[in-house]
Amino acid sequence: MSTNLPQHNPNDQEIDLSQIFKKIGGLFQDFNTFLFRCIQFFIKNGIAIIILLIIGFGLGFYLDKNQKTYNHQIIVAPNFESTNYLYSKIDLIESKISERDTLFLREVVGIKRPKELKEIKIKPIIDISKFVEDKPENIELVKLMTEDGDVKKILEDNLISKNYKFQTIYFTTDKLIDNNDLVQPLLNFLNDTDYYKQIQKEAVNNIQIEMRHNDTIISQINGVLNGFSNSVNSLAKNDKLIYYNENTQLNDLIKTKNNLIIDQGKYRVDLVGFDKIVKDVSISTNSVNRDLTFGNLKLFLPILFVLGFILVRFFAAFYKKQSLKAQQIDA
């Protein structure tokens, strides 16, 4: 029994290497041809390209100097569970901007120069500590939602983001603005709601009643404590030895008083922000938008014009070539 083993011919390897070198040489030749055609194209269309570069630079220089956009932001605190209402109002304004409904923006919102307003949006200021503060149910909600998901994505999800205390309204204009012309009318529009005005009235009234009630209780506790203090001082004047055991009820009174004082402080802080349904906390306007194209249009536009010219010429040559092929086939 004989076994035939494959025989390797050294000449086969030389043939394979020669084919590889031949292909590499062909690639270099193709690249040289492509490079030559590119140089030929620029030489042939040099005048048109130079004109486009000059026009692009001039137009870009003009736009860099005159066409600026400005960013503005208002940090607000929606009160009385009005966050969804606030978001719906901002969505309404954004839709009117997209529809270019300047009549609505001028007559209903009250913006004096609505054409200058280009964009508006709202985003939460993520503060998980405030979200879970004194709210055990929110802690459990966050734990449940973060078990199998991306924490950052979940914290920015609408379900949670609308429950953060502070929200930021961003908007963009193509001109410098005056707060009285745009910001104040916008805030007035956001606070113009009969339903939440009634909620505001009752909420403030309830807090004031609670504060008066707490003041009465604190005064009564002070009276009890003063009476106890006077009795202790009176007994202390006697020469007899006094034994005093800790009075649990007295400690409870002191704790109750401290808690009431803390509550009174919180109520006073709440009332500062409860003068508006959507309370403006901070206003920042007329910040120049420094995006990628800011100050660089004089560089981008010439390149864009030349690339557009190349694409048009390429398309024209391709169409002409394919038309000739189609005519030959039809003939």
C-alpha positions in Angstrom: 0.0 0.0 0.0 1.5 3.3 -1.0 0.6 6.8 0.1 0.9 9.8 -2.2 1.9 12.9 -0.3 1.4 16.4 -2.0 4.5 17.8 -3.4 5.3 21.5 -2.9 6.9 23.2 -5.8 9.2 26.1 -5.0 8.1 27.7 -8.3 4.6 28.0 -7.0 5.7 30.2 -4.1 7.6 32.4 -6.6 4.5 32.7 -8.7 2.3 33.7 -5.7 4.8 36.3 -4.6 5.1 37.7 -8.1 1.3 38.0 -8.3 1.2 39.8 -4.9 3.9 42.3 -6.0 2.0 42.8 -9.3 -1.2 43.6 -7.4 0.6 46.0 -5.1 2.2 47.7 -8.1 -1.3 47.9 -9.6 -2.6 49.6 -6.5 0.2 52.2 -6.6 -0.5 52.8 -10.2 -4.2 53.3 -9.5 -3.3 55.7 -6.7 -1.0 57.6 -9.0 -3.7 57.8 -11.6 -6.2 59.0 -9.1 -3.8 61.6 -7.7 -3.0 62.9 -11.2 -6.7 63.2 -12.0 -7.3 65.1 -8.8 -4.5 67.6 -9.6 -5.8 67.8 -13.2 -9.3 68.6 -11.9 -8.1 71.4 -9.6 -5.9 72.9 -12.4 -8.7 72.7 -14.9 -11.3 74.2 -12.5 -8.8 76.4 -10.6 -10.6 79.7 -11.4 -14.0 78.4 -10.3 -12.5 77.0 -7.1 -10.7 80.2 -6.2 -13.9 82.2 -6.8 -15.8 79.8 -4.5 -13.1 80.0 -1.8 -13.3 83.8 -1.9 -17.1 83.9 -1.8 -17.1 81.3 1.0 -14.6 83.2 3.1 -16.3 86.6 2.6 -19.7 85.2 3.5 -18.3 83.3 6.4 -16.5 86.4 7.7 -19.8 88.4 7.4 -21.8 85.8 9.3 -19.1 85.4 12.0 -19.3 89.1 12.6 -23.1 89.7 12.4 -25.0 86.4 12.8 -24.7 85.4 16.4 -27.1 83.4 18.6 -27.5 83.9 22.3 -28.4 81.4 25.0 -30.6 82.2 28.0 -31.7 80.1 30.9 -34.2 80.5 33.8 -33.9 78.2 36.8 -37.4 77.7 38.2 -39.1 75.8 41.0 -42.6 74.6 40.1 -44.8 74.7 43.2 -48.0 72.9 44.2 -47.2 69.8 42.0 -47.3 71.9 38.8 -44.3 70.3 37.1 -46.4 68.5 34.4 -48.3 71.8 33.8 -45.0 73.6 33.4 -43.7 71.0 30.9 -46.9 71.2 28.9 -46.6 75.0 28.7 -43.1 74.8 27.4 -44.0 72.1 24.9 -46.8 74.4 23.7 -44.4 77.4 23.2 -41.9 75.1 21.4 -44.6 73.9 19.0 -45.6 77.5 18.2 -42.0 78.4 17.5 -41.7 75.4 15.1 -45.0 76.5 13.4 -43.7 80.1 13.3 -46.9 81.2 15.0 -45.7 84.7 15.9 -49.2 85.9 16.5 -49.7 83.4 19.4 -46.3 84.2 20.8 -47.0 87.9 20.7 -50.7 88.1 21.7 -51.0 85.1 24.1 -47.5 84.7 25.6 -46.7 88.4 25.4 -43.3 88.3 23.7 -42.7 91.6 22.0 -40.3 90.3 19.3 -41.3 86.7 18.8 -39.3 86.2 15.5 -36.1 86.5 17.6 -37.0 83.4 19.6 -35.6 80.3 17.9 -35.8 77.5 20.4 -37.0 76.7 23.9 -36.7 73.5 26.0 -36.8 72.5 29.7 -34.6 70.0 31.6 -34.4 69.0 35.2 -31.5 69.9 37.6 -30.7 66.4 38.8 -30.5 66.3 42.6 -31.1 62.9 43.9 -30.6 64.0 47.6 -33.5 66.4 47.3 -35.6 63.8 45.5 -35.4 61.3 48.3 -35.2 63.8 51.2 -37.9 63.0 53.8 -39.6 60.7 51.2 -39.0 57.0 51.9 -41.3 56.0 49.0 -38.9 57.8 46.6 -35.9 55.9 48.0 -37.7 52.6 47.3 -38.6 53.8 43.8 -35.0 54.6 43.0 -33.8 51.3 44.4 -36.4 49.4 42.4 -35.6 51.2 39.1 -31.8 50.9 39.4 -31.7 47.2 40.0 -31.4 46.2 36.4 -30.8 49.5 34.6 -28.3 52.4 33.9 -28.5 54.7 37.0 -27.7 57.9 35.0 -30.3 57.1 32.4 -32.9 56.3 35.0 -32.3 59.5 37.0 -32.8 61.5 33.7 -36.0 59.6 32.8 -39.1 61.6 32.7 -40.8 59.6 35.4 -38.2 60.8 37.9 -36.9 64.0 36.3 -40.2 65.8 36.5 -40.1 65.3 40.3 -36.9 67.2 40.9 -37.4 70.5 42.7 -35.6 72.7 40.3 -36.0 72.8 36.5 -34.1 74.8 33.9 -35.7 76.5 31.0 -33.3 77.0 28.1 -34.1 79.3 25.1 -32.2 80.7 22.2 -32.5 84.0 20.3 -30.6 85.6 17.4 -30.5 89.0 19.1 -29.7 90.4 22.5 -32.8 90.5 24.6 -34.2 92.6 27.4 -35.7 90.7 30.4 -38.9 92.9 30.2 -39.4 92.0 26.5 -39.1 88.2 26.8 -38.3 86.8 30.2 -41.0 88.5 32.2 -43.8 87.9 29.6 -42.7 84.2 29.6 -42.9 83.9 33.4 -46.2 85.7 33.4 -47.6 83.2 30.9 -46.3 80.2 32.9 -48.0 81.6 36.0 -51.3 82.4 34.3 -53.6 79.6 35.4 -56.8 79.9 37.5 -56.6 76.3 38.8 -53.1 76.6 40.3 -53.8 80.1 41.6 -56.6 78.7 43.7 -54.3 75.9 44.8 -51.7 78.5 45.7 -54.2 80.5 47.7 -55.4 77.5 49.8 -51.8 76.2 50.3 -50.5 79.5 51.6 -53.6 79.9 53.8 -53.1 76.4 55.3 -49.4 77.2 56.1 -50.3 80.4 57.8 -53.0 78.6 59.9 -50.5 75.9 60.8 -47.9 78.5 61.8 -50.3 80.4 64.0 -51.3 77.1 65.6 -47.7 76.1 66.1 -47.0 79.5 67.7 -49.8 78.9 70.2 -48.5 75.5 71.1 -44.9 76.8 71.5 -46.2 79.6 73.7 -48.1 77.1 75.9 -45.0 74.8 76.1 -42.9 77.9 77.2 -45.5 78.6 79.9 -45.2 75.0 81.2 -41.4 75.1 81.1 -41.3 78.5 82.8 -43.6 77.2 85.5 -41.4 74.2 86.1 -38.3 76.4 86.2 -39.9 78.7 88.8 -40.9 75.7 91.0 -37.4 74.3 90.8 -35.8 77.6 91.7 -38.2 77.9 94.6 -37.3 74.5 95.9 -33.6 75.2 95.4 -33.8 78.0 98.1 -34.7 75.4 100.7 -32.0 73.9 102.8 -33.4 70.4 102.4 -31.8 68.0 100.0 -33.8 67.6 96.8 -33.9 64.4 94.7 -35.0 64.9 91.1 -35.8 62.0 88.7 -35.9 62.6 84.9 -39.4 63.6 83.9 -40.2 61.8 80.6 -43.2 64.1 79.9 -41.0 67.2 80.3 -38.5 65.8 77.8 -41.3 65.1 75.3 -42.4 68.7 75.7 -38.9 70.0 74.9 -38.7 67.7 71.8 -42.1 68.8 70.6 -41.1 72.4 70.9 -37.9 71.8 69.0 -39.8 70.0 66.2 -42.3 72.8 66.0 -39.6 75.4 65.7 -38.0 73.4 62.9 -41.4 73.2 61.2 -41.9 77.0 61.6 -38.5 77.6 59.9 -39.5 75.3 56.9 -42.8 77.1 56.5 -41.1 80.5 56.4 -38.8 79.2 53.7 -41.7 77.7 51.8 -43.6 80.9 51.8 -40.7 82.7 50.2 -41.1 80.6 47.1 -44.9 80.2 47.2 -45.6 83.8 45.9 -45.6 82.3 42.4 -46.8 79.0 40.9 -43.6 78.7 38.9 -41.0 80.5 41.0 -38.0 81.9 39.1 -34.9 81.2 41.1 -32.2 82.4 38.8 -32.1 84.2 35.4 -29.1 84.3 33.1 -29.4 85.9 29.7 -27.4 87.0 26.6 -24.7 84.4 26.7 -23.1 84.0 23.2 -23.6 80.5 21.8 -20.1 79.2 21.3 -20.8 76.0 19.3 -18.5 74.3 16.8 -19.1 76.8 14.1 -18.8 79.9 16.3 -16.2 82.2 14.7 -15.2 79.5 12.2 -17.7 80.0 9.3 -15.1 81.8 7.3 -13.2 78.4 7.3 -16.1 76.1 7.1 -18.0 77.8 4.2 -15.1 77.8 1.7 -14.5 74.1 2.3 -18.2 73.4 2.0 -18.6 75.3 -1.2 -15.6 73.5 -2.8 -16.9 70.1 -1.7 -20.3 71.0 -3.1 -18.7 72.0 -6.4 -16.7 68.7 -6.6 -19.9 66.7 -6.0 -21.8 68.5 -8.7 -19.0 68.0 -11.2 -18.7 64.3 -10.2 -22.5 63.8 -10.6 -22.4 65.6 -14.0 -19.5 63.4 -15.3 -21.2 60.3 -14.0 -24.5 61.1 -15.6 -22.8 61.9 -18.9 -20.9 58.7 -18.9 -24.0 56.6 -18.1 -26.0 58.4 -20.8 -23.3 57.5 -23.4 -23.5 53.8 -22.3 -27.3 53.9 -22.5 -27.1 55.4 -26.1 -24.7 52.7 -27.2 -26.9 49.9 -25.8 -29.9 51.4 -27.5 -28.0 51.6 -30.8 
